[in-house]
Amino acid sequence: MAIYAGLFSLALLFVAASFGAPLFDRLSSMVFDEYQRLKPRPPAGAPLLIVDIDETAINEIGQWPWPRSQMALLVDRLGELGAAVIAFDIAFSEKDRTSLRETLTDLRRAGAEVRFPDGVPELDNDVIFTRIIERNPTVMGLALTNELTSEIPDPKAGFAYGGRDPKEILPPYHGGLVNLDSFDNAATGLGFFSFPPAVDGVVRKIPLIASANGKLYPSLGIEALRVAQQAANFVVMSTGASGEAEAGSPAIIGVRVGAFDAPTDGDGSLWLYYSGKTNNNTISARELLAEPLDRNRLEERVAGHIVLVGTSAVGLRDLVVTPLGSGVPGVTVHAEMIDQILSGTFLHRPDYMPGLEYFLAVVATILLIVTVRPGQPFVGAAMTLALLLCILTVSWSFFVTRQILLDPLLPALATILVFIAVTIAQYLSSEREKRFIRNAFGRYLAPSMVNRLSDDPQSLKLGGELRELTLLFCDIRGFTSLSEELDPEELTRLLNDFLTPMTDELLKSGATIDKYMGDAIMAFWNAPLSVPDHREAAMRAALAMMQRLHALNTEKGSDLKIGIGLNTGRCCVGNLGSSQRFNYSAIGDAVNVAARIEGVTKAYGLPVLLENSVLADGAADNNDEVILEVDAVRVVGREEPLILHTVFDRKELNGSSCEELVGAQSAFLASYRSGDFKTAIAQAKSLQKTAPVLLEGLYSTYLSRLENLAAAPPENWDGVHQFDEK
């Protein structure tokens, strides 16, 4: 049954992967994004510079768009500083309305007569910008889209290709957002800067070439790289060329830009491998437009560099999301692409990768079916985790060492689903045996023991194990007198009303209820299941029990008081009893000590006392609780002193300082234990006045004891109080 369940779940996954390809592709992309965040590409150190029209520049120079005279000055200065090429991640599609010529036209249209002498400088900013573009190596940008049907200027570069014509492979565009004709005509290069929309908005790929109106156009980045190398053409390799088989749909394989080759996906896109370091080569446009120009410093950064001009200003809406983060300027993506091509580091996803991923899924399924056995869920879980780790390791190794994208999603999902299916099938097949055990032993054993026995029939034997437990004893003070005043029905109702909320709080804290002894409860933590913070859990449970008792007294109009004793130590815990009937219980010295501590609570008038062992391992590190040392005592049957503390909610302080209370108590105990009883009496009286109300009984006990000690100081006083009764 388990074999069929595993194979069936694998088949369902394969069907889901086939029909839900977009969802699986998106999840896979998220995995590869995480790989890039964990190991970004080492930067190539390419001669790249981003000129950022940032918020600082806009605040100083003025709102966008700037006058074309300013853009002309920017380009001219970059050219003078020795830029290899200047590429714009911006389209200048409208005339400059700030030109003096435009103003002059408006004045004349209004009837004004304006004349200028000969030799007046050019008044049209667009003409100025055109002249500057013409005399500098400039690449103008445009956006390709099918939402517009405008004419697109001819590309500046030629294209040669081997194999199928790329225009037959690439999706066609019919228009775009272009620059003024004079700018495009004057420019050295022309490239598109638009990204195809992604489902989740993350820019993972960038097309290197595109087809529009029957012509091929380069992206802004590779056009800038071409102009910087003074190359004339691009070479596009596609299937059908010499040495390139065409087994399936025609596809583009790569693009050569001068001396550099860039492999692509079938649609001509480059899978970007981000370095996250291109922002280090960024300067504000404000620095280039400043007066005076810091020529020496800027020349070192500009000379011989590919300069990309873009914007990071939020208001200009050219911010994108990349695998490394959000709010990334779009111009940075073009810089990453150029740096990646120059580095020669590319991400690959060969055609055989999907087949390898399906093969890994099948192998994982077979291993799990062979490994997972009934009654051994941890072995199956360990095998599942090992397979997942192996799959992720192989995928990560492919990425790190060879930059190959092996998608771990399909084999990992197969591993998880097959494990779940096989485990469920084995669970259902074993339920029949478990039902038999429950029916056979349910009348004789406690429900918790029946469950343990059905899970592990081998545990049906006497004996146990040594474990460190935190133990709790609790009972109602004065219950004997109270029970004499109530009839059996009232007494039963009282016990049920009391034991139910107390048990609720204990179970919520992860305690095991050992037994009820009339009005008393014995419980412990850290067995049968481990509770790493069992000491803190016990203290929290004690405080919660006090809160529930207060609510019960308020609701019923009663005045029940309880004592709670806590202790931590090693005990023998397990199935204790006879061969006919036994229960899960704990025995040992630590159990006896917890019972003695509960009995001592009434002597100090405190609801909760705990031994020093409960405070080990940082159990007192809680800002909601106050831990206060109470006394050192010897109890019946034990020579070693017990250091007792009490715990209560910090709210009980009513604005008092916890640190001051603990410090005053420590000073009082020091005087008491050193035999300075007069000083201790004065300190106890002071504490009785300032301490919380719940500690009044403690200091009343101490004052009574101190008066006797002061009147007749004992010989060989060691600061430990002796209790002679249980």
C-alpha positions as CSV (number, residue, x, y, z in Angstrom):
1,M,0.0,0.0,0.0
2,A,2.8,2.4,0.9
3,I,4.6,1.8,-2.5
4,Y,1.4,2.6,-4.4
5,A,0.8,5.7,-2.3
6,G,4.4,7.0,-3.0
7,L,4.2,6.3,-6.8
8,F,0.7,7.9,-7.0
9,S,1.8,11.1,-5.2
10,L,4.8,11.4,-7.5
11,A,2.6,11.0,-10.6
12,L,0.3,13.7,-9.2
13,L,3.2,16.0,-8.7
14,F,4.4,15.5,-12.3
15,V,0.9,16.3,-13.6
16,A,0.8,19.4,-11.4
17,A,4.2,20.5,-12.6
18,S,3.1,20.1,-16.2
19,F,-0.2,22.0,-15.9
20,G,1.0,24.5,-13.3
21,A,4.2,25.5,-15.1
22,P,3.8,29.3,-14.4
23,L,3.5,28.8,-10.7
24,F,6.4,26.3,-10.6
25,D,8.5,28.7,-12.7
26,R,7.8,31.5,-10.3
27,L,8.7,29.4,-7.2
28,S,11.9,28.3,-9.0
29,S,12.8,31.9,-9.7
30,M,12.5,32.7,-6.0
31,V,14.9,29.9,-5.2
32,F,17.5,31.2,-7.7
33,D,16.9,34.8,-6.3
34,E,17.9,33.4,-2.9
35,Y,21.0,31.9,-4.4
36,Q,22.1,35.3,-5.8
37,R,21.5,36.9,-2.4
38,L,23.6,34.3,-0.7
39,K,26.4,34.5,-3.3
40,P,26.3,37.5,-5.5
41,R,28.6,37.6,-8.6
42,P,32.1,39.0,-8.0
43,P,32.2,42.4,-9.8
44,A,34.4,42.5,-12.9
45,G,35.8,45.9,-12.0
46,A,34.6,47.1,-15.5
47,P,35.2,50.7,-16.4
48,L,31.6,51.7,-15.7
49,L,30.2,54.9,-14.2
50,I,26.5,55.7,-13.4
51,V,25.6,59.4,-13.5
52,D,22.6,59.6,-11.2
53,I,19.9,62.3,-11.6
54,D,19.1,61.8,-7.9
55,E,17.0,63.7,-5.4
56,T,20.0,65.9,-4.4
57,A,20.6,67.0,-8.0
58,I,16.9,67.7,-8.6
59,N,16.7,69.7,-5.3
60,E,19.7,71.8,-6.4
61,I,19.1,72.2,-10.2
62,G,15.3,72.1,-10.3
63,Q,12.4,69.8,-11.1
64,W,12.6,67.3,-13.9
65,P,12.7,67.6,-16.9
66,W,15.7,69.9,-16.9
67,P,16.4,72.3,-19.7
68,R,18.2,70.6,-22.5
69,S,20.9,73.2,-22.1
70,Q,21.7,71.6,-18.8
71,M,21.7,68.1,-20.4
72,A,24.0,69.5,-23.1
73,L,26.4,70.8,-20.5
74,L,26.3,67.4,-18.7
75,V,27.1,65.5,-22.0
76,D,29.8,68.0,-23.0
77,R,31.6,67.8,-19.7
78,L,31.5,64.0,-19.7
79,G,33.0,64.1,-23.2
80,E,35.7,66.6,-22.1
81,L,36.5,64.3,-19.2
82,G,37.2,61.4,-21.6
83,A,34.1,59.2,-21.4
84,A,34.3,56.3,-23.8
85,V,30.6,56.5,-24.4
86,I,27.6,58.2,-22.8
87,A,24.3,56.2,-22.8
88,F,21.0,57.6,-21.7
89,D,18.5,55.5,-19.8
90,I,16.1,58.3,-20.5
91,A,13.9,59.2,-23.5
92,F,13.7,62.8,-24.7
93,S,10.4,62.5,-26.6
94,E,9.1,66.1,-26.3
95,K,10.5,69.5,-27.2
96,D,12.1,71.6,-24.4
97,R,9.5,74.1,-23.4
98,T,12.0,76.1,-21.4
99,S,13.9,77.1,-24.6
100,L,14.1,80.9,-25.2
101,R,12.9,80.2,-28.7
102,E,9.7,78.7,-27.3
103,T,9.2,81.8,-25.1
104,L,9.9,84.1,-28.1
105,T,7.4,82.3,-30.2
106,D,4.8,82.7,-27.4
107,L,5.5,86.4,-27.2
108,R,5.2,87.0,-30.9
109,R,2.0,84.9,-30.9
110,A,0.7,87.4,-28.3
111,G,1.6,90.4,-30.5
112,A,5.0,91.4,-29.1
113,E,7.8,92.4,-31.5
114,V,11.2,91.2,-30.4
115,R,14.4,91.7,-32.4
116,F,17.9,90.5,-31.7
117,P,21.2,91.7,-33.0
118,D,23.5,89.5,-35.1
119,G,25.6,87.0,-33.3
120,V,23.0,86.1,-30.7
121,P,23.7,82.6,-29.3
122,E,21.4,79.7,-30.3
123,L,18.1,80.1,-28.5
124,D,16.7,76.6,-29.0
125,N,17.9,74.2,-26.3
126,D,17.1,71.2,-28.4
127,V,19.4,72.5,-31.1
128,I,22.1,73.0,-28.5
129,F,21.6,69.5,-27.2
130,T,21.7,68.0,-30.7
131,R,25.0,69.6,-31.4
132,I,26.6,68.3,-28.2
133,I,25.2,64.8,-28.9
134,E,26.7,64.9,-32.4
135,R,30.2,65.7,-31.2
136,N,30.3,63.2,-28.3
137,P,30.1,59.3,-28.4
138,T,26.4,59.2,-27.3
139,V,23.9,56.4,-27.2
140,M,20.2,57.5,-27.0
141,G,17.6,55.3,-25.3
142,L,14.1,54.3,-26.3
143,A,11.4,52.1,-24.9
144,L,9.8,49.4,-27.1
145,T,6.1,48.7,-26.5
146,N,3.1,47.4,-28.3
147,E,0.9,50.0,-26.6
148,L,2.1,52.6,-29.1
149,T,2.3,52.5,-32.9
150,S,4.8,55.3,-33.4
151,E,7.6,55.2,-35.9
152,I,10.9,53.9,-34.6
153,P,14.2,55.3,-36.0
154,D,16.5,52.9,-37.7
155,P,19.1,51.2,-35.6
156,K,22.7,52.6,-35.8
157,A,24.4,49.1,-35.7
158,G,24.2,46.3,-38.2
159,F,23.3,42.7,-37.4
160,A,24.9,39.6,-38.7
161,Y,23.5,36.2,-37.8
162,G,24.2,32.6,-38.2
163,G,21.3,30.1,-38.3
164,R,17.7,31.2,-38.2
165,D,16.8,34.8,-38.7
166,P,16.4,36.3,-35.2
167,K,13.3,38.3,-36.4
168,E,11.5,35.0,-36.9
169,I,12.2,34.0,-33.3
170,L,11.8,37.2,-31.3
171,P,8.3,38.6,-30.5
172,P,7.6,41.7,-32.6
173,Y,7.1,45.2,-31.3
174,H,5.1,47.8,-33.3
175,G,6.0,51.0,-31.6
176,G,7.8,52.7,-28.8
177,L,8.6,55.9,-26.9
178,V,11.4,57.5,-28.9
179,N,13.4,60.7,-28.8
180,L,13.2,63.8,-31.0
181,D,14.4,62.9,-34.5
182,S,17.3,65.3,-34.2
183,F,18.7,63.6,-31.1
184,D,18.5,60.1,-32.6
185,N,20.0,61.2,-35.9
186,A,22.9,62.9,-34.1
187,A,23.6,60.0,-31.7
188,T,26.4,57.5,-32.3
189,G,24.2,54.6,-31.0
190,L,20.6,53.8,-30.3
191,G,19.4,51.1,-27.8
192,F,16.2,50.2,-26.0
193,F,16.1,50.4,-22.2
194,S,12.7,48.8,-21.6
195,F,12.3,45.6,-19.6
196,P,9.6,43.0,-20.5
197,P,7.1,42.8,-17.7
198,A,7.6,40.0,-15.1
199,V,4.8,38.2,-13.3
200,D,6.1,39.2,-9.9
201,G,7.8,42.4,-11.1
202,V,11.4,41.1,-10.4
203,V,13.9,41.9,-13.1
204,R,15.8,38.6,-13.6
205,K,16.4,38.7,-17.3
206,I,17.1,41.5,-19.8
207,P,16.7,41.1,-23.6
208,L,19.9,41.8,-25.5
209,I,18.1,42.3,-28.8
210,A,14.5,42.9,-29.9
211,S,12.6,43.0,-33.1
212,A,10.5,46.1,-34.0
213,N,8.9,47.0,-37.3
214,G,10.9,44.4,-39.1
215,K,14.3,45.6,-37.8
216,L,16.6,44.4,-35.0
217,Y,17.5,46.7,-32.1
218,P,20.1,46.2,-29.4
219,S,19.5,46.9,-25.7
220,L,21.0,50.0,-24.3
221,G,23.8,48.1,-22.5
222,I,25.2,46.2,-25.4
223,E,24.9,49.2,-27.7
224,A,26.9,51.2,-25.2
225,L,29.4,48.4,-25.1
226,R,29.6,48.3,-28.9
227,V,30.2,52.0,-29.2
228,A,32.8,51.9,-26.5
229,Q,34.7,49.3,-28.6
230,Q,34.0,51.2,-31.8
231,A,32.5,48.0,-33.3
232,A,30.2,48.3,-36.3
233,N,28.0,45.2,-35.9
234,F,26.5,42.6,-33.6
235,V,26.6,38.9,-34.4
236,V,23.6,36.9,-33.3
237,M,23.9,33.1,-33.1
238,S,20.8,31.0,-33.3
239,T,19.8,27.3,-33.8
240,G,20.4,26.0,-37.3
241,A,23.9,27.6,-37.5
242,S,27.0,25.5,-38.1
243,G,27.5,23.3,-35.0
244,E,24.1,24.2,-33.5
245,A,21.4,21.6,-33.7
246,E,17.7,22.6,-34.1
247,A,16.0,19.7,-32.3
248,G,12.9,21.7,-31.1
249,S,11.7,25.3,-31.5
250,P,14.1,27.7,-33.1
251,A,16.0,29.7,-30.5
252,I,18.7,32.3,-30.1
253,I,21.8,31.1,-28.5
254,G,24.0,34.1,-28.0
255,V,25.1,37.6,-29.0
256,R,28.6,38.8,-29.8
257,V,29.4,42.4,-29.0
258,G,32.8,43.3,-30.4
259,A,35.3,41.1,-28.5
260,F,32.7,39.8,-26.0
261,D,30.2,37.0,-26.2
262,A,27.0,36.8,-24.2
263,P,24.9,33.5,-24.1
264,T,21.2,34.0,-24.0
265,D,17.9,32.2,-23.5
266,G,16.0,31.1,-26.6
267,D,14.2,34.5,-26.7
268,G,17.5,36.5,-26.7
269,S,17.4,37.4,-23.0
270,L,20.4,37.3,-20.7
271,W,19.8,35.8,-17.2
272,L,21.3,38.5,-15.0
273,Y,23.7,37.5,-12.3
274,Y,23.8,40.5,-10.0
275,S,26.9,41.7,-8.1
276,G,25.2,44.4,-6.1
277,K,28.3,46.5,-6.4
278,T,27.6,48.8,-9.3
279,N,26.3,51.5,-7.0
280,N,29.9,51.9,-5.9
281,N,30.6,53.5,-9.3
282,T,27.9,56.2,-9.1
283,I,28.2,59.9,-8.9
284,S,25.4,62.5,-8.7
285,A,24.7,64.6,-11.8
286,R,25.0,67.6,-9.5
287,E,28.8,67.0,-9.3
288,L,29.2,67.3,-13.1
289,L,27.0,70.4,-13.3
290,A,28.7,72.2,-10.3
291,E,30.6,75.4,-10.7
292,P,33.5,75.3,-10.6
293,L,34.0,71.7,-11.9
294,D,36.3,69.5,-9.9
295,R,38.0,68.4,-13.0
296,N,41.0,66.5,-11.6
297,R,38.9,64.2,-9.4
298,L,36.2,63.6,-11.9
299,E,38.6,62.9,-14.8
300,E,39.9,59.9,-12.8
301,R,36.4,58.5,-12.6
302,V,35.1,59.3,-16.1
303,A,38.1,58.9,-18.5
304,G,37.8,55.7,-20.5
305,H,34.6,54.7,-18.8
306,I,31.2,53.6,-20.1
307,V,28.9,56.2,-18.6
308,L,25.2,55.5,-18.1
309,V,22.9,58.4,-17.3
310,G,19.8,57.5,-15.3
311,T,17.8,58.4,-12.2
312,S,17.2,57.1,-8.7
313,A,14.7,59.8,-7.9
314,V,11.5,58.3,-6.5
315,G,9.3,60.8,-8.4
316,L,10.7,59.8,-11.8
317,R,9.5,56.2,-11.3
318,D,12.5,54.4,-12.7
319,L,12.9,52.1,-9.7
320,V,12.7,48.3,-10.1
321,V,12.9,45.1,-8.0
322,T,15.8,42.8,-8.5
323,P,16.8,39.5,-6.7
324,L,19.0,41.5,-4.4
325,G,16.4,44.1,-3.3
326,S,13.7,46.6,-4.2
327,G,13.9,50.2,-5.1
328,V,16.8,49.7,-7.4
329,P,17.4,52.3,-10.1
330,G,16.7,50.9,-13.6
331,V,20.0,52.2,-14.9
332,T,21.7,49.9,-12.4
333,V,20.3,46.9,-14.2
334,H,22.0,48.0,-17.5
335,A,25.3,48.5,-15.6
336,E,25.0,45.0,-14.1
337,M,24.5,43.6,-17.5
338,I,27.5,45.3,-19.0
339,D,29.7,44.3,-16.0
340,Q,28.5,40.7,-16.3
341,I,29.3,40.5,-20.0
342,L,32.8,41.9,-19.3
343,S,33.3,39.5,-16.4
344,G,32.4,36.5,-18.6
345,T,30.3,35.0,-15.7
346,F,26.9,33.8,-16.9
347,L,24.0,31.8,-15.5
348,H,23.1,28.7,-17.6
349,R,20.1,26.4,-17.6
350,P,20.9,23.7,-20.2
351,D,18.1,21.9,-22.0
352,Y,18.8,18.7,-20.1
353,M,18.1,20.3,-16.7
354,P,14.3,19.6,-16.6
355,G,15.1,15.9,-17.4
356,L,17.7,15.7,-14.6
357,E,15.2,17.3,-12.1
358,Y,12.6,14.7,-13.0
359,F,15.2,11.9,-12.6
360,L,16.2,13.2,-9.2
361,A,12.6,13.2,-8.1
362,V,12.2,9.5,-9.2
363,V,15.4,8.5,-7.4
364,A,14.3,10.3,-4.2
365,T,10.9,8.5,-4.4
366,I,12.5,5.0,-4.7
367,L,14.9,5.7,-1.8
368,L,12.0,6.8,0.4
369,I,9.8,3.8,-0.4
370,V,12.7,1.5,0.4
371,T,13.7,3.4,3.6
372,V,10.5,4.4,5.4
373,R,9.3,1.5,7.6
374,P,6.2,1.2,9.8
375,G,6.8,2.4,13.4
376,Q,10.0,4.2,12.4
377,P,8.9,7.7,11.5
378,F,12.1,9.3,12.7
379,V,14.1,7.1,10.3
380,G,11.9,8.2,7.4
381,A,12.1,11.8,8.5
382,A,15.9,11.6,8.8
383,M,16.1,10.1,5.3
384,T,13.8,12.8,4.0
385,L,15.9,15.5,5.5
386,A,19.0,13.9,4.2
387,L,17.6,13.7,0.7
388,L,16.5,17.3,0.9
389,L,19.9,18.4,2.1
390,C,21.5,16.4,-0.7
391,I,19.2,17.9,-3.4
392,L,19.9,21.4,-2.1
393,T,23.6,20.7,-1.9
394,V,23.8,19.5,-5.5
395,S,21.8,22.5,-6.7
396,W,23.8,24.9,-4.7
397,S,27.1,23.3,-5.9
398,F,26.0,23.6,-9.5
399,F,25.3,27.3,-9.0
400,V,28.5,28.1,-7.1
401,T,31.0,26.1,-9.1
402,R,29.5,26.2,-12.6
403,Q,26.7,28.9,-12.5
404,I,24.3,26.2,-13.7
405,L,20.7,26.6,-12.5
406,L,19.5,23.2,-11.3
407,D,16.0,23.7,-9.9
408,P,15.7,21.8,-6.5
409,L,12.0,22.5,-6.3
410,L,10.6,19.5,-8.1
411,P,12.8,16.8,-6.5
412,A,12.4,18.5,-3.1
413,L,8.6,18.6,-3.4
414,A,8.6,15.0,-4.6
415,T,10.7,14.0,-1.5
416,I,8.3,15.7,0.9
417,L,5.1,14.5,-0.8
418,V,6.2,10.9,-1.1
419,F,7.3,10.9,2.5
420,I,4.0,12.2,3.6
421,A,2.1,9.8,1.4
422,V,4.1,6.8,2.5
423,T,3.9,7.7,6.1
424,I,0.1,8.2,6.0
425,A,-0.4,4.9,4.2
426,Q,1.7,3.1,6.8
427,Y,-0.1,4.9,9.6
428,L,-3.5,3.9,8.3
429,S,-2.3,0.3,7.9
430,S,-1.1,0.2,11.5
431,E,-4.3,1.8,13.0
432,R,-6.0,-1.6,13.0
433,E,-3.4,-3.0,15.3
434,K,-3.6,0.1,17.5
435,R,-7.3,-0.2,17.8
436,F,-6.9,-3.8,18.9
437,I,-4.5,-2.7,21.7
438,R,-6.8,0.1,22.9
439,N,-9.8,-2.3,23.0
440,A,-7.8,-5.0,24.8
441,F,-6.2,-2.8,27.5
442,G,-8.4,0.3,27.7
443,R,-10.3,-1.0,30.7
444,Y,-7.2,-1.7,32.7
445,L,-4.7,1.1,32.0
446,A,-4.8,4.9,32.3
447,P,-5.6,6.6,28.9
448,S,-2.1,8.1,28.7
449,M,-0.6,4.7,29.2
450,V,-2.8,3.1,26.5
451,N,-1.7,5.7,24.0
452,R,2.0,5.0,24.8
453,L,1.4,1.3,24.6
454,S,-0.4,1.6,21.3
455,D,2.5,3.6,19.9
456,D,5.1,1.3,21.4
457,P,3.9,-2.1,22.5
458,Q,7.4,-3.0,23.8
459,S,6.8,-0.5,26.7
460,L,4.4,-2.9,28.4
461,K,6.8,-3.7,31.2
462,L,7.7,-2.5,34.6
463,G,10.7,-0.2,35.2
464,G,11.7,3.2,34.1
465,E,14.6,5.7,33.5
466,L,16.5,8.3,35.4
467,R,15.6,11.8,34.3
468,E,15.9,15.3,35.7
469,L,12.4,16.5,36.6
470,T,10.8,19.6,38.1
471,L,8.2,18.4,40.5
472,L,5.1,20.2,42.0
473,F,3.0,19.4,45.0
474,C,-0.1,21.4,45.8
475,D,-2.9,21.1,48.3
476,I,-5.6,23.2,50.0
477,R,-4.7,24.6,53.4
478,G,-7.1,23.6,56.2
479,F,-8.9,21.1,54.0
480,T,-9.5,18.7,56.9
481,S,-11.5,21.3,58.8
482,L,-13.2,22.4,55.7
483,S,-14.3,18.9,54.7
484,E,-15.9,18.4,58.2
485,E,-18.2,21.4,57.5
486,L,-19.5,20.1,54.1
487,D,-21.7,17.2,53.1
488,P,-20.3,14.7,50.5
489,E,-22.0,16.4,47.6
490,E,-20.7,19.8,48.5
491,L,-17.2,18.5,49.2
492,T,-17.1,16.7,45.8
493,R,-18.3,19.8,44.0
494,L,-15.7,21.9,45.8
495,L,-12.9,19.5,44.9
496,N,-14.0,19.3,41.2
497,D,-14.3,23.1,41.0
498,F,-10.8,23.4,42.4
499,L,-9.0,20.6,40.7
500,T,-10.3,21.4,37.2
501,P,-8.8,24.8,36.7
502,M,-5.6,23.8,38.5
503,T,-5.3,20.8,36.1
504,D,-6.0,23.0,33.1
505,E,-3.0,25.3,34.0
506,L,-0.7,22.4,34.6
507,L,-1.6,20.7,31.3
508,K,-1.2,23.9,29.4
509,S,2.3,24.3,30.8
510,G,3.3,20.8,29.6
511,A,3.1,19.1,32.9
512,T,2.4,15.4,33.5
513,I,-0.3,14.9,36.2
514,D,1.1,12.1,38.4
515,K,-1.8,11.7,40.8
516,Y,-4.6,13.3,42.8
517,M,-4.5,12.7,46.5
518,G,-7.7,14.0,47.9
519,D,-7.3,17.8,47.6
520,A,-3.6,17.4,46.7
521,I,-2.0,17.3,43.2
522,M,1.4,15.9,42.2
523,A,2.7,16.8,38.8
524,F,6.1,17.0,37.1
525,W,7.7,18.3,33.9
526,N,10.3,16.8,31.5
527,A,8.8,13.3,31.3
528,P,7.7,11.4,29.4
529,L,8.4,14.1,26.8
530,S,11.4,16.4,27.2
531,V,10.6,20.0,28.2
532,P,13.8,22.1,27.7
533,D,12.6,25.0,29.9
534,H,10.8,22.7,32.5
535,R,12.0,24.9,35.5
536,E,10.5,28.1,34.0
537,A,7.4,26.2,32.9
538,A,6.8,25.0,36.5
539,M,7.1,28.5,37.9
540,R,4.8,29.9,35.3
541,A,2.3,27.2,36.0
542,A,2.4,28.0,39.8
543,L,1.7,31.6,39.1
544,A,-1.1,30.7,36.7
545,M,-2.6,28.4,39.3
546,M,-2.7,31.3,41.8
547,Q,-4.4,33.5,39.3
548,R,-7.0,30.8,38.6
549,L,-7.5,30.3,42.4
550,H,-8.2,34.0,42.8
551,A,-10.7,33.9,40.0
552,L,-12.4,30.8,41.5
553,N,-12.7,32.5,44.9
554,T,-14.2,35.6,43.3
555,E,-16.7,33.6,41.3
556,K,-17.7,31.2,44.2
557,G,-17.4,33.7,47.1
558,S,-15.0,31.3,48.8
559,D,-11.7,31.8,50.5
560,L,-9.6,28.8,49.5
561,K,-5.8,29.1,50.1
562,I,-3.2,26.7,48.7
563,G,0.4,25.9,49.1
564,I,2.7,25.0,46.2
565,G,6.1,23.4,46.5
566,L,8.6,23.1,43.6
567,N,11.8,21.1,43.4
568,T,14.1,19.9,40.6
569,G,16.2,16.8,40.7
570,R,16.9,13.4,39.2
571,C,14.1,10.8,39.6
572,C,13.2,7.4,38.5
573,V,10.2,7.8,36.2
574,G,8.4,5.2,34.2
575,N,5.7,2.6,34.4
576,L,5.5,1.9,38.2
577,G,3.1,-0.5,39.8
578,S,2.3,-4.2,39.7
579,S,2.2,-6.7,36.8
580,Q,-1.6,-6.4,36.9
581,R,-1.9,-2.6,36.9
582,F,0.7,0.2,36.8
583,N,0.8,3.9,36.1
584,Y,3.3,6.4,34.8
585,S,4.8,8.0,37.9
586,A,8.0,9.3,39.5
587,I,9.8,8.3,42.7
588,G,13.0,9.5,44.3
589,D,14.5,11.9,46.9
590,A,13.6,14.9,44.8
591,V,9.9,13.9,45.0
592,N,10.1,13.7,48.8
593,V,11.8,17.1,49.0
594,A,9.0,18.7,46.8
595,A,6.4,17.3,49.1
596,R,8.3,18.7,52.2
597,I,8.6,22.1,50.6
598,E,4.9,22.3,50.0
599,G,4.3,21.5,53.7
600,V,6.7,24.3,54.6
601,T,4.7,27.0,52.7
602,K,2.1,27.5,55.5
603,A,4.9,28.1,58.0
604,Y,6.0,31.2,56.0
605,G,2.5,32.3,55.0
606,L,3.5,32.0,51.3
607,P,1.5,30.4,48.5
608,V,4.6,29.2,46.6
609,L,8.0,28.0,47.6
610,L,10.7,26.6,45.4
611,E,14.1,25.1,46.0
612,N,17.3,26.6,44.7
613,S,17.6,23.8,42.1
614,V,14.6,25.2,40.2
615,L,16.5,28.4,39.5
616,A,19.3,26.7,37.6
617,D,19.9,27.3,33.8
618,G,18.5,30.9,33.9
619,A,15.0,29.9,34.9
620,A,14.7,33.2,36.7
621,D,15.5,35.3,33.7
622,N,11.9,36.7,33.2
623,N,10.9,40.3,33.6
624,D,7.4,39.3,34.5
625,E,8.4,37.4,37.7
626,V,10.0,38.3,40.9
627,I,12.2,35.7,42.6
628,L,12.9,36.3,46.3
629,E,15.1,34.2,48.5
630,V,13.2,33.2,51.7
631,D,15.3,31.0,54.0
632,A,17.7,28.1,54.4
633,V,15.9,25.1,56.1
634,R,16.4,21.5,57.1
635,V,13.4,19.3,56.6
636,V,12.5,16.0,58.2
637,G,14.6,13.1,56.8
638,R,17.2,15.3,55.2
639,E,20.4,16.8,56.6
640,E,21.5,18.9,53.7
641,P,20.0,22.5,53.9
642,L,17.5,23.6,51.3
643,I,17.6,27.1,50.0
644,L,14.0,28.3,49.5
645,H,12.7,31.0,47.3
646,T,9.3,32.4,46.5
647,V,8.1,33.6,43.2
648,F,5.3,36.1,42.5
649,D,4.0,38.3,39.7
650,R,5.8,41.6,39.3
651,K,2.4,43.3,39.4
652,E,2.3,42.5,43.1
653,L,5.0,45.1,43.7
654,N,2.4,47.9,43.1
655,G,5.1,50.3,41.9
656,S,7.8,49.3,44.3
657,S,11.3,48.6,43.0
658,C,12.1,44.9,42.5
659,E,15.8,45.6,42.8
660,E,15.4,47.5,46.2
661,L,13.2,44.7,47.6
662,V,15.7,41.9,46.6
663,G,18.6,44.0,47.9
664,A,16.9,44.7,51.2
665,Q,15.9,41.0,51.6
666,S,19.5,39.9,50.9
667,A,20.8,42.3,53.5
668,F,18.2,41.0,56.0
669,L,19.2,37.4,55.4
670,A,22.9,38.3,55.8
671,S,22.2,39.8,59.2
672,Y,19.9,36.9,60.2
673,R,22.4,34.2,59.1
674,S,25.4,35.9,60.8
675,G,23.5,35.9,64.1
676,D,23.0,39.7,64.2
677,F,19.4,39.3,65.4
678,K,18.8,42.9,66.5
679,T,19.7,44.3,63.2
680,A,17.7,41.6,61.5
681,I,14.6,42.5,63.6
682,A,14.9,46.1,62.5
683,Q,15.3,45.1,58.9
684,A,12.4,42.7,59.0
685,K,10.1,45.4,60.5
686,S,11.2,47.8,57.7
687,L,10.5,45.2,55.1
688,Q,7.1,44.4,56.6
689,K,6.1,48.0,56.0
690,T,7.4,48.4,52.5
691,A,7.1,44.9,51.0
692,P,4.1,43.7,49.0
693,V,1.0,42.5,50.9
694,L,1.6,38.8,50.1
695,L,4.9,38.9,52.0
696,E,3.4,40.1,55.3
697,G,3.1,36.5,56.6
698,L,6.7,35.9,55.8
699,Y,8.0,38.8,57.9
700,S,5.5,38.1,60.7
701,T,7.0,34.6,60.9
702,Y,10.5,36.0,60.9
703,L,9.8,38.6,63.6
704,S,8.3,35.9,65.8
705,R,11.3,33.6,65.3
706,L,13.8,36.5,65.7
707,E,12.3,37.5,69.1
708,N,12.9,34.0,70.4
709,L,16.4,33.9,68.9
710,A,17.3,37.3,70.3
711,A,16.1,36.3,73.8
712,A,18.0,33.0,73.7
713,P,20.7,32.9,71.1
714,P,21.4,29.3,70.0
715,E,24.9,27.8,70.2
716,N,26.6,27.0,66.9
717,W,24.1,29.0,64.9
718,D,24.5,28.3,61.1
719,G,21.6,30.3,59.8
720,V,19.6,27.2,58.9
721,H,16.1,26.8,60.4
722,Q,15.2,23.2,61.4
723,F,11.7,21.8,60.7
724,D,10.9,18.8,62.9
725,E,7.5,18.0,61.4
726,K,6.5,17.0,57.8
